[in-house]
């Protein structure tokens, strides 16, 4: 599926940033394998100008 939105995507590779982002995800999903999630989960940040926290 494609959308006609201007956006920027980046792969989140920094281990500390990955851990910070994945802690609440692991908690919500009841996961106990945070280290594996940090090491192996694909993690991409998508920014759309004028939308979300960046716009606040």
C-alpha distance matrix in Angstrom:
0.0 3.8 6.9 10.4 12.2 14.9 14.8 16.7 16.1 19.0 19.9 22.7 25.5 28.6 30.1 31.7 28.5 26.5 29.4 29.5 25.9 26.0 29.4 28.2 25.2 27.8 30.1 27.7 26.6 30.3 29.8 33.0 31.6 30.6 31.9 29.6 26.6 27.6 28.2 25.2 22.2 19.3 19.3 17.2 18.0 15.6 17.7 16.8 20.0 21.8 20.0 21.4 24.5 24.7 25.1 27.9
3.8 0.0 3.8 6.8 8.9 11.5 11.9 14.2 14.3 17.6 19.2 22.1 25.1 28.1 30.0 31.4 28.1 26.5 29.6 29.5 25.9 26.6 30.0 28.8 26.2 29.1 31.4 29.0 28.4 32.1 31.6 34.6 33.1 31.8 32.9 31.0 27.8 28.4 29.0 26.3 23.4 20.1 19.6 16.9 17.1 14.2 15.6 14.3 17.2 19.2 18.0 19.9 23.0 22.7 22.9 26.0
6.9 3.8 0.0 3.8 5.6 8.8 9.9 12.9 13.8 17.5 19.6 22.2 25.5 28.1 30.2 31.2 27.7 26.5 29.6 29.0 25.4 26.6 29.8 28.3 26.1 29.2 31.2 28.8 28.7 32.4 32.2 35.2 34.0 32.3 33.7 32.1 28.7 29.0 30.1 27.7 24.5 21.3 20.2 17.1 16.5 13.1 13.7 11.7 14.2 15.9 14.9 17.2 20.5 20.0 19.9 23.0
10.4 6.8 3.8 0.0 3.8 6.8 9.2 12.5 14.4 18.2 20.8 23.5 26.7 29.3 31.7 32.5 28.9 28.2 31.4 30.5 27.2 28.7 31.9 30.5 28.5 31.8 33.7 31.5 31.6 35.3 35.1 38.0 36.7 34.8 36.1 34.7 31.3 31.2 32.3 30.2 27.1 23.8 22.3 18.9 17.7 14.1 13.8 11.2 12.8 14.5 14.4 17.4 20.6 19.5 19.0 22.4
12.2 8.9 5.6 3.8 0.0 3.8 6.0 9.7 12.0 15.8 18.7 21.0 24.4 26.6 29.1 29.6 25.9 25.6 28.7 27.5 24.3 26.2 29.3 27.9 26.3 29.7 31.5 29.4 29.8 33.5 33.2 36.1 34.9 32.7 33.9 32.9 29.4 29.1 30.4 28.6 25.5 22.2 20.2 16.7 15.0 11.2 10.3 7.4 9.1 11.0 10.9 13.9 17.0 15.8 15.3 18.8
14.9 11.5 8.8 6.8 3.8 0.0 3.8 7.2 10.3 13.8 17.2 19.5 22.7 24.8 27.6 28.0 24.4 24.5 27.8 26.6 23.7 25.9 29.0 28.0 26.7 30.0 31.9 30.2 30.8 34.4 33.8 36.3 35.0 32.5 33.4 32.6 29.3 28.4 29.7 28.3 25.4 22.0 19.7 16.0 14.0 10.3 8.8 6.3 7.2 10.0 10.8 13.8 16.2 14.3 14.2 18.0
14.8 11.9 9.9 9.2 6.0 3.8 0.0 3.8 6.7 10.2 13.6 15.7 19.0 21.0 23.8 24.3 20.7 20.7 24.1 23.0 20.1 22.4 25.5 24.7 23.4 26.7 28.7 27.3 27.8 31.3 30.5 32.9 31.4 28.9 29.7 29.0 25.7 24.7 26.0 24.7 21.9 18.6 16.1 12.4 10.2 6.7 5.5 4.6 6.8 10.1 10.1 12.2 14.2 12.4 13.4 16.9
16.7 14.2 12.9 12.5 9.7 7.2 3.8 0.0 3.8 6.8 10.4 12.6 15.7 17.7 20.7 21.4 17.9 18.1 21.6 20.8 18.3 20.6 23.9 23.6 22.4 25.4 27.7 26.7 27.2 30.4 29.3 31.3 29.6 26.9 27.3 26.8 23.6 22.2 23.3 22.4 19.9 16.5 14.0 10.2 8.2 5.7 5.2 6.6 8.5 12.2 12.1 13.3 14.5 12.5 14.4 17.7
16.1 14.3 13.8 14.4 12.0 10.3 6.7 3.8 0.0 3.8 6.9 9.5 12.6 15.0 17.7 18.8 15.5 15.1 18.8 18.4 15.8 17.7 21.2 21.2 19.8 22.5 25.1 24.3 24.5 27.6 26.2 28.1 26.2 23.6 23.9 23.1 20.1 18.8 19.7 18.6 16.2 12.8 10.4 6.6 5.6 4.4 6.3 8.9 11.6 14.8 13.9 14.3 15.3 13.9 16.4 19.2
19.0 17.6 17.5 18.2 15.8 13.8 10.2 6.8 3.8 0.0 3.8 6.2 9.0 11.4 14.4 15.7 12.7 12.4 16.2 16.3 14.1 16.0 19.5 20.2 18.9 21.3 24.0 23.8 23.9 26.7 24.9 26.4 24.2 21.4 21.3 20.7 18.0 16.2 16.9 16.3 14.4 11.2 8.7 5.6 5.4 6.7 8.7 11.9 14.2 17.4 16.5 16.1 16.3 15.1 18.1 20.6
19.9 19.2 19.6 20.8 18.7 17.2 13.6 10.4 6.9 3.8 0.0 3.8 6.0 9.2 11.7 13.7 11.2 10.1 13.9 14.7 12.7 14.0 17.6 18.8 17.2 19.1 22.1 22.2 21.9 24.5 22.3 23.5 21.0 18.5 18.0 17.3 14.8 12.9 13.3 12.6 11.1 8.0 6.1 4.5 6.4 8.9 11.6 15.1 17.6 20.6 19.2 18.4 18.4 17.7 20.9 23.0
22.7 22.1 22.2 23.5 21.0 19.5 15.7 12.6 9.5 6.2 3.8 0.0 3.8 6.0 8.3 9.9 7.4 6.5 10.3 11.1 9.6 11.1 14.5 16.0 15.0 16.7 19.6 20.2 20.2 22.4 20.2 21.1 18.7 15.8 15.4 15.3 12.8 10.3 11.4 11.6 10.2 8.3 5.6 5.6 6.7 10.2 12.5 16.3 18.6 21.1 19.5 18.0 17.3 17.0 20.6 22.1
25.5 25.1 25.5 26.7 24.4 22.7 19.0 15.7 12.6 9.0 6.0 3.8 0.0 3.8 6.1 8.9 7.7 6.9 10.3 12.0 11.5 12.4 15.4 17.7 16.8 17.8 20.8 21.9 21.7 23.4 20.7 21.0 18.2 15.4 14.1 14.1 12.5 9.5 9.5 10.6 10.5 9.3 7.9 8.9 10.5 13.9 16.2 19.9 22.0 24.7 23.2 21.7 20.7 20.3 24.0 25.4
28.6 28.1 28.1 29.3 26.6 24.8 21.0 17.7 15.0 11.4 9.2 6.0 3.8 0.0 3.8 5.6 5.4 6.1 8.7 10.1 10.7 12.1 14.3 17.0 16.9 17.7 20.3 21.9 22.2 23.4 20.9 20.7 18.2 14.9 13.6 14.6 13.3 9.7 10.4 12.5 12.6 12.2 10.4 11.5 12.2 15.8 17.5 21.3 23.0 25.4 24.0 22.0 20.4 20.1 23.9 24.9
30.1 30.0 30.2 31.7 29.1 27.6 23.8 20.7 17.7 14.4 11.7 8.3 6.1 3.8 0.0 3.8 5.5 5.0 6.1 8.6 9.9 10.3 12.1 15.2 15.3 15.3 17.9 20.0 20.1 20.9 18.1 17.5 15.0 11.7 10.0 11.6 10.7 6.9 7.9 10.8 11.4 12.2 10.9 13.1 14.2 18.0 19.9 23.7 25.7 27.8 26.0 23.7 22.0 22.3 26.0 26.6
31.7 31.4 31.2 32.5 29.6 28.0 24.3 21.4 18.8 15.7 13.7 9.9 8.9 5.6 3.8 0.0 3.8 5.5 5.1 6.2 8.7 9.9 10.7 13.8 14.7 15.0 16.9 19.2 20.0 20.6 18.3 17.6 15.8 12.2 11.2 13.6 12.4 8.9 10.9 13.8 13.8 14.7 12.7 14.6 14.8 18.5 19.9 23.6 25.2 26.9 25.1 22.4 20.3 20.8 24.5 24.6
28.5 28.1 27.7 28.9 25.9 24.4 20.7 17.9 15.5 12.7 11.2 7.4 7.7 5.4 5.5 3.8 0.0 3.8 5.4 5.1 6.2 8.5 10.2 12.4 13.2 14.3 16.3 17.9 18.9 20.2 18.2 18.4 16.7 13.0 12.9 14.6 12.5 9.3 11.8 13.8 12.8 13.0 10.3 11.5 11.2 14.8 16.1 19.8 21.5 23.1 21.3 18.7 16.8 17.2 21.0 21.3
26.5 26.5 26.5 28.2 25.6 24.5 20.7 18.1 15.1 12.4 10.1 6.5 6.9 6.1 5.0 5.5 3.8 0.0 3.8 5.5 5.2 6.0 8.6 11.1 10.8 11.7 14.3 15.8 16.2 17.5 15.3 15.6 13.6 10.2 10.2 11.3 8.8 5.9 8.6 10.3 9.1 9.7 7.5 9.8 10.6 14.4 16.5 20.1 22.4 24.1 21.9 19.4 18.1 18.9 22.5 22.9
29.4 29.6 29.6 31.4 28.7 27.8 24.1 21.6 18.8 16.2 13.9 10.3 10.3 8.7 6.1 5.1 5.4 3.8 0.0 3.8 5.5 5.1 6.0 9.3 9.9 9.8 12.0 14.2 14.8 15.5 13.2 13.0 11.5 7.7 8.1 10.3 8.4 5.7 9.1 11.4 10.6 12.3 10.6 13.3 13.9 17.6 19.5 23.0 25.2 26.5 24.1 21.2 19.6 20.9 24.4 24.3
29.5 29.5 29.0 30.5 27.5 26.6 23.0 20.8 18.4 16.3 14.7 11.1 12.0 10.1 8.6 6.2 5.1 5.5 3.8 0.0 3.8 5.6 5.7 7.9 9.6 10.6 11.8 13.7 15.3 16.2 14.7 14.9 14.2 10.5 11.6 13.8 11.5 9.3 12.8 14.7 13.3 14.3 11.8 13.7 13.3 16.7 18.0 21.3 23.2 24.1 21.7 18.6 16.5 18.1 21.4 21.0
25.9 25.9 25.4 27.2 24.3 23.7 20.1 18.3 15.8 14.1 12.7 9.6 11.5 10.7 9.9 8.7 6.2 5.2 5.5 3.8 0.0 3.8 5.8 6.8 7.3 9.4 11.1 12.0 13.3 15.1 13.9 15.0 14.2 10.8 12.4 13.7 10.6 9.1 12.7 13.6 11.3 11.9 9.1 10.8 10.3 13.6 15.2 18.5 20.7 21.7 19.0 16.0 14.6 16.3 19.5 19.5
26.0 26.6 26.6 28.7 26.2 25.9 22.4 20.6 17.7 16.0 14.0 11.1 12.4 12.1 10.3 9.9 8.5 6.0 5.1 5.6 3.8 0.0 3.8 5.6 4.9 6.0 8.5 9.8 10.4 11.9 10.2 11.4 10.6 7.4 9.6 10.6 7.4 6.9 10.7 11.3 9.1 10.8 9.1 11.8 12.4 15.7 17.9 21.0 23.6 24.7 21.7 18.8 17.8 19.7 22.8 22.7
29.4 30.0 29.8 31.9 29.3 29.0 25.5 23.9 21.2 19.5 17.6 14.5 15.4 14.3 12.1 10.7 10.2 8.6 6.0 5.7 5.8 3.8 0.0 3.8 5.5 5.3 6.2 8.7 10.1 10.5 9.4 10.0 10.2 7.0 9.8 11.7 9.3 9.1 12.8 14.0 12.3 14.5 12.9 15.5 15.8 18.9 20.7 23.7 26.1 26.7 23.7 20.4 19.0 21.3 24.3 23.6
28.2 28.8 28.3 30.5 27.9 28.0 24.7 23.6 21.2 20.2 18.8 16.0 17.7 17.0 15.2 13.8 12.4 11.1 9.3 7.9 6.8 5.6 3.8 0.0 3.8 5.5 5.0 6.0 8.5 9.7 9.9 11.6 12.6 10.0 13.3 14.6 11.8 12.1 15.9 16.4 14.0 15.7 13.8 15.9 15.7 18.3 19.9 22.4 24.8 25.0 21.7 18.3 17.2 20.0 22.5 21.6
25.2 26.2 26.1 28.5 26.3 26.7 23.4 22.4 19.8 18.9 17.2 15.0 16.8 16.9 15.3 14.7 13.2 10.8 9.9 9.6 7.3 4.9 5.5 3.8 0.0 3.8 5.4 5.2 6.1 8.4 8.2 10.7 11.2 9.3 12.6 12.9 9.6 10.9 14.3 14.1 11.3 13.0 11.6 14.0 14.4 16.9 19.1 21.6 24.4 24.9 21.5 18.4 18.0 20.6 23.1 22.8
27.8 29.1 29.2 31.8 29.7 30.0 26.7 25.4 22.5 21.3 19.1 16.7 17.8 17.7 15.3 15.0 14.3 11.7 9.8 10.6 9.4 6.0 5.3 5.5 3.8 0.0 3.8 5.5 5.2 5.9 4.7 6.9 7.8 6.4 10.1 10.6 8.1 10.0 13.2 13.2 11.2 13.9 13.4 16.3 17.3 20.1 22.5 25.2 28.0 28.6 25.3 22.2 21.6 24.2 26.8 26.3
30.1 31.4 31.2 33.7 31.5 31.9 28.7 27.7 25.1 24.0 22.1 19.6 20.8 20.3 17.9 16.9 16.3 14.3 12.0 11.8 11.1 8.5 6.2 5.0 5.4 3.8 0.0 3.8 5.5 5.1 6.2 8.0 10.2 9.1 12.9 13.9 11.8 13.3 16.6 17.0 15.0 17.5 16.6 19.2 19.7 22.2 24.2 26.6 29.2 29.4 26.0 22.6 21.8 24.8 27.1 26.2
27.7 29.0 28.8 31.5 29.4 30.2 27.3 26.7 24.3 23.8 22.2 20.2 21.9 21.9 20.0 19.2 17.9 15.8 14.2 13.7 12.0 9.8 8.7 6.0 5.2 5.5 3.8 0.0 3.8 5.5 7.7 10.7 12.7 11.9 15.6 16.0 13.3 15.2 18.5 18.1 15.5 17.5 16.6 18.8 19.1 21.1 23.0 25.0 27.8 27.7 24.1 20.9 20.7 23.8 25.8 25.0
26.6 28.4 28.7 31.6 29.8 30.8 27.8 27.2 24.5 23.9 21.9 20.2 21.7 22.2 20.1 20.0 18.9 16.2 14.8 15.3 13.3 10.4 10.1 8.5 6.1 5.2 5.5 3.8 0.0 3.8 5.4 9.1 10.7 10.9 14.5 14.1 11.7 14.4 17.1 16.2 13.7 16.0 15.9 18.5 19.6 21.6 24.1 26.2 29.2 29.5 25.9 23.0 23.1 26.0 28.1 27.6
30.3 32.1 32.4 35.3 33.5 34.4 31.3 30.4 27.6 26.7 24.5 22.4 23.4 23.4 20.9 20.6 20.2 17.5 15.5 16.2 15.1 11.9 10.5 9.7 8.4 5.9 5.1 5.5 3.8 0.0 3.8 6.6 9.4 10.2 13.9 13.9 12.4 15.1 17.7 17.3 15.6 18.4 18.5 21.4 22.5 24.9 27.3 29.6 32.5 32.8 29.2 26.1 25.9 28.8 31.0 30.3
29.8 31.6 32.2 35.1 33.2 33.8 30.5 29.3 26.2 24.9 22.3 20.2 20.7 20.9 18.1 18.3 18.2 15.3 13.2 14.7 13.9 10.2 9.4 9.9 8.2 4.7 6.2 7.7 5.4 3.8 0.0 3.8 5.7 7.0 10.4 10.1 9.0 11.9 14.2 13.9 12.7 15.9 16.4 19.7 21.3 24.0 26.7 29.3 32.3 33.0 29.6 26.6 26.2 28.8 31.4 31.0
33.0 34.6 35.2 38.0 36.1 36.3 32.9 31.3 28.1 26.4 23.5 21.1 21.0 20.7 17.5 17.6 18.4 15.6 13.0 14.9 15.0 11.4 10.0 11.6 10.7 6.9 8.0 10.7 9.1 6.6 3.8 0.0 3.8 5.8 8.6 9.2 9.3 11.7 13.6 14.2 13.9 17.5 18.1 21.6 23.2 26.3 28.9 31.7 34.6 35.4 32.2 29.1 28.3 30.7 33.5 33.0
31.6 33.1 34.0 36.7 34.9 35.0 31.4 29.6 26.2 24.2 21.0 18.7 18.2 18.2 15.0 15.8 16.7 13.6 11.5 14.2 14.2 10.6 10.2 12.6 11.2 7.8 10.2 12.7 10.7 9.4 5.7 3.8 0.0 3.8 5.5 5.4 6.3 8.8 10.1 10.7 11.1 14.8 15.9 19.6 21.6 24.8 27.7 30.7 33.7 34.9 31.8 28.9 28.2 30.3 33.3 33.1
30.6 31.8 32.3 34.8 32.7 32.5 28.9 26.9 23.6 21.4 18.5 15.8 15.4 14.9 11.7 12.2 13.0 10.2 7.7 10.5 10.8 7.4 7.0 10.0 9.3 6.4 9.1 11.9 10.9 10.2 7.0 5.8 3.8 0.0 3.8 5.4 4.9 6.1 8.5 9.9 9.8 13.3 13.5 17.1 18.8 22.2 24.8 28.0 30.8 32.0 29.1 26.1 25.1 27.0 30.2 30.0
31.9 32.9 33.7 36.1 33.9 33.4 29.7 27.3 23.9 21.3 18.0 15.4 14.1 13.6 10.0 11.2 12.9 10.2 8.1 11.6 12.4 9.6 9.8 13.3 12.6 10.1 12.9 15.6 14.5 13.9 10.4 8.6 5.5 3.8 0.0 3.8 5.4 5.1 6.2 8.6 9.9 13.3 14.0 17.6 19.6 23.2 25.9 29.3 32.0 33.6 30.9 28.1 27.0 28.5 31.8 31.9
29.6 31.0 32.1 34.7 32.9 32.6 29.0 26.8 23.1 20.7 17.3 15.3 14.1 14.6 11.6 13.6 14.6 11.3 10.3 13.8 13.7 10.6 11.7 14.6 12.9 10.6 13.9 16.0 14.1 13.9 10.1 9.2 5.4 5.4 3.8 0.0 3.8 5.4 5.0 5.9 7.7 11.3 12.9 16.7 19.3 22.6 25.7 29.0 32.0 33.7 31.0 28.5 27.9 29.3 32.5 32.9
26.6 27.8 28.7 31.3 29.4 29.3 25.7 23.6 20.1 18.0 14.8 12.8 12.5 13.3 10.7 12.4 12.5 8.8 8.4 11.5 10.6 7.4 9.3 11.8 9.6 8.1 11.8 13.3 11.7 12.4 9.0 9.3 6.3 4.9 5.4 3.8 0.0 3.8 5.5 5.4 5.0 8.7 9.8 13.5 15.9 19.2 22.3 25.5 28.5 30.1 27.3 24.8 24.3 25.8 29.0 29.4
27.6 28.4 29.0 31.2 29.1 28.4 24.7 22.2 18.8 16.2 12.9 10.3 9.5 9.7 6.9 8.9 9.3 5.9 5.7 9.3 9.1 6.9 9.1 12.1 10.9 10.0 13.3 15.2 14.4 15.1 11.9 11.7 8.8 6.1 5.1 5.4 3.8 0.0 3.8 5.9 6.1 8.8 9.0 12.6 14.7 18.3 21.0 24.5 27.3 29.1 26.5 24.0 23.1 24.3 27.7 28.2
28.2 29.0 30.1 32.3 30.4 29.7 26.0 23.3 19.7 16.9 13.3 11.4 9.5 10.4 7.9 10.9 11.8 8.6 9.1 12.8 12.7 10.7 12.8 15.9 14.3 13.2 16.6 18.5 17.1 17.7 14.2 13.6 10.1 8.5 6.2 5.0 5.5 3.8 0.0 3.8 6.4 8.9 10.3 13.8 16.4 20.0 22.9 26.4 29.3 31.4 29.0 26.9 26.1 26.9 30.4 31.2
25.2 26.3 27.7 30.2 28.6 28.3 24.7 22.4 18.6 16.3 12.6 11.6 10.6 12.5 10.8 13.8 13.8 10.3 11.4 14.7 13.6 11.3 14.0 16.4 14.1 13.2 17.0 18.1 16.2 17.3 13.9 14.2 10.7 9.9 8.6 5.9 5.4 5.9 3.8 0.0 3.8 6.4 9.0 12.5 15.7 18.8 22.2 25.5 28.6 30.8 28.3 26.4 26.2 27.1 30.3 31.4
22.2 23.4 24.5 27.1 25.5 25.4 21.9 19.9 16.2 14.4 11.1 10.2 10.5 12.6 11.4 13.8 12.8 9.1 10.6 13.3 11.3 9.1 12.3 14.0 11.3 11.2 15.0 15.5 13.7 15.6 12.7 13.9 11.1 9.8 9.9 7.7 5.0 6.1 6.4 3.8 0.0 3.8 6.1 9.8 12.9 15.8 19.3 22.3 25.6 27.6 24.9 23.0 23.1 24.2 27.2 28.3
19.3 20.1 21.3 23.8 22.2 22.0 18.6 16.5 12.8 11.2 8.0 8.3 9.3 12.2 12.2 14.7 13.0 9.7 12.3 14.3 11.9 10.8 14.5 15.7 13.0 13.9 17.5 17.5 16.0 18.4 15.9 17.5 14.8 13.3 13.3 11.3 8.7 8.8 8.9 6.4 3.8 0.0 3.8 6.7 10.3 12.9 16.5 19.5 22.8 25.1 22.7 21.2 21.6 22.2 25.2 26.7
19.3 19.6 20.2 22.3 20.2 19.7 16.1 14.0 10.4 8.7 6.1 5.6 7.9 10.4 10.9 12.7 10.3 7.5 10.6 11.8 9.1 9.1 12.9 13.8 11.6 13.4 16.6 16.6 15.9 18.5 16.4 18.1 15.9 13.5 14.0 12.9 9.8 9.0 10.3 9.0 6.1 3.8 0.0 3.8 6.8 9.9 13.2 16.5 19.6 21.8 19.4 17.8 17.9 18.5 21.6 23.1
17.2 16.9 17.1 18.9 16.7 16.0 12.4 10.2 6.6 5.6 4.5 5.6 8.9 11.5 13.1 14.6 11.5 9.8 13.3 13.7 10.8 11.8 15.5 15.9 14.0 16.3 19.2 18.8 18.5 21.4 19.7 21.6 19.6 17.1 17.6 16.7 13.5 12.6 13.8 12.5 9.8 6.7 3.8 0.0 3.8 6.4 9.9 13.1 16.2 18.7 16.6 15.5 16.0 16.1 19.0 20.9
18.0 17.1 16.5 17.7 15.0 14.0 10.2 8.2 5.6 5.4 6.4 6.7 10.5 12.2 14.2 14.8 11.2 10.6 13.9 13.3 10.3 12.4 15.8 15.7 14.4 17.3 19.7 19.1 19.6 22.5 21.3 23.2 21.6 18.8 19.6 19.3 15.9 14.7 16.4 15.7 12.9 10.3 6.8 3.8 0.0 3.8 6.5 10.0 12.9 15.2 13.2 12.1 12.4 12.3 15.3 17.2
15.6 14.2 13.1 14.1 11.2 10.3 6.7 5.7 4.4 6.7 8.9 10.2 13.9 15.8 18.0 18.5 14.8 14.4 17.6 16.7 13.6 15.7 18.9 18.3 16.9 20.1 22.2 21.1 21.6 24.9 24.0 26.3 24.8 22.2 23.2 22.6 19.2 18.3 20.0 18.8 15.8 12.9 9.9 6.4 3.8 0.0 3.8 6.6 9.9 12.4 10.6 10.5 11.8 11.2 13.5 16.1
17.7 15.6 13.7 13.8 10.3 8.8 5.5 5.2 6.3 8.7 11.6 12.5 16.2 17.5 19.9 19.9 16.1 16.5 19.5 18.0 15.2 17.9 20.7 19.9 19.1 22.5 24.2 23.0 24.1 27.3 26.7 28.9 27.7 24.8 25.9 25.7 22.3 21.0 22.9 22.2 19.3 16.5 13.2 9.9 6.5 3.8 0.0 3.8 6.4 9.0 7.8 8.2 9.5 8.1 10.2 13.1
16.8 14.3 11.7 11.2 7.4 6.3 4.6 6.6 8.9 11.9 15.1 16.3 19.9 21.3 23.7 23.6 19.8 20.1 23.0 21.3 18.5 21.0 23.7 22.4 21.6 25.2 26.6 25.0 26.2 29.6 29.3 31.7 30.7 28.0 29.3 29.0 25.5 24.5 26.4 25.5 22.3 19.5 16.5 13.1 10.0 6.6 3.8 0.0 3.8 6.3 5.6 7.7 10.0 8.6 9.2 12.6
20.0 17.2 14.2 12.8 9.1 7.2 6.8 8.5 11.6 14.2 17.6 18.6 22.0 23.0 25.7 25.2 21.5 22.4 25.2 23.2 20.7 23.6 26.1 24.8 24.4 28.0 29.2 27.8 29.2 32.5 32.3 34.6 33.7 30.8 32.0 32.0 28.5 27.3 29.3 28.6 25.6 22.8 19.6 16.2 12.9 9.9 6.4 3.8 0.0 3.8 5.6 8.4 10.1 7.6 7.3 11.0
21.8 19.2 15.9 14.5 11.0 10.0 10.1 12.2 14.8 17.4 20.6 21.1 24.7 25.4 27.8 26.9 23.1 24.1 26.5 24.1 21.7 24.7 26.7 25.0 24.9 28.6 29.4 27.7 29.5 32.8 33.0 35.4 34.9 32.0 33.6 33.7 30.1 29.1 31.4 30.8 27.6 25.1 21.8 18.7 15.2 12.4 9.0 6.3 3.8 0.0 3.8 7.0 8.9 7.1 4.9 8.5
20.0 18.0 14.9 14.4 10.9 10.8 10.1 12.1 13.9 16.5 19.2 19.5 23.2 24.0 26.0 25.1 21.3 21.9 24.1 21.7 19.0 21.7 23.7 21.7 21.5 25.3 26.0 24.1 25.9 29.2 29.6 32.2 31.8 29.1 30.9 31.0 27.3 26.5 29.0 28.3 24.9 22.7 19.4 16.6 13.2 10.6 7.8 5.6 5.6 3.8 0.0 3.8 6.9 6.7 5.3 8.1
21.4 19.9 17.2 17.4 13.9 13.8 12.2 13.3 14.3 16.1 18.4 18.0 21.7 22.0 23.7 22.4 18.7 19.4 21.2 18.6 16.0 18.8 20.4 18.3 18.4 22.2 22.6 20.9 23.0 26.1 26.6 29.1 28.9 26.1 28.1 28.5 24.8 24.0 26.9 26.4 23.0 21.2 17.8 15.5 12.1 10.5 8.2 7.7 8.4 7.0 3.8 0.0 3.8 5.5 5.6 6.8
24.5 23.0 20.5 20.6 17.0 16.2 14.2 14.5 15.3 16.3 18.4 17.3 20.7 20.4 22.0 20.3 16.8 18.1 19.6 16.5 14.6 17.8 19.0 17.2 18.0 21.6 21.8 20.7 23.1 25.9 26.2 28.3 28.2 25.1 27.0 27.9 24.3 23.1 26.1 26.2 23.1 21.6 17.9 16.0 12.4 11.8 9.5 10.0 10.1 8.9 6.9 3.8 0.0 3.8 5.4 5.2
24.7 22.7 20.0 19.5 15.8 14.3 12.4 12.5 13.9 15.1 17.7 17.0 20.3 20.1 22.3 20.8 17.2 18.9 20.9 18.1 16.3 19.7 21.3 20.0 20.6 24.2 24.8 23.8 26.0 28.8 28.8 30.7 30.3 27.0 28.5 29.3 25.8 24.3 26.9 27.1 24.2 22.2 18.5 16.1 12.3 11.2 8.1 8.6 7.6 7.1 6.7 5.5 3.8 0.0 3.8 5.6
25.1 22.9 19.9 19.0 15.3 14.2 13.4 14.4 16.4 18.1 20.9 20.6 24.0 23.9 26.0 24.5 21.0 22.5 24.4 21.4 19.5 22.8 24.3 22.5 23.1 26.8 27.1 25.8 28.1 31.0 31.4 33.5 33.3 30.2 31.8 32.5 29.0 27.7 30.4 30.3 27.2 25.2 21.6 19.0 15.3 13.5 10.2 9.2 7.3 4.9 5.3 5.6 5.4 3.8 0.0 3.8
27.9 26.0 23.0 22.4 18.8 18.0 16.9 17.7 19.2 20.6 23.0 22.1 25.4 24.9 26.6 24.6 21.3 22.9 24.3 21.0 19.5 22.7 23.6 21.6 22.8 26.3 26.2 25.0 27.6 30.3 31.0 33.0 33.1 30.0 31.9 32.9 29.4 28.2 31.2 31.4 28.3 26.7 23.1 20.9 17.2 16.1 13.1 12.6 11.0 8.5 8.1 6.8 5.2 5.6 3.8 0.0
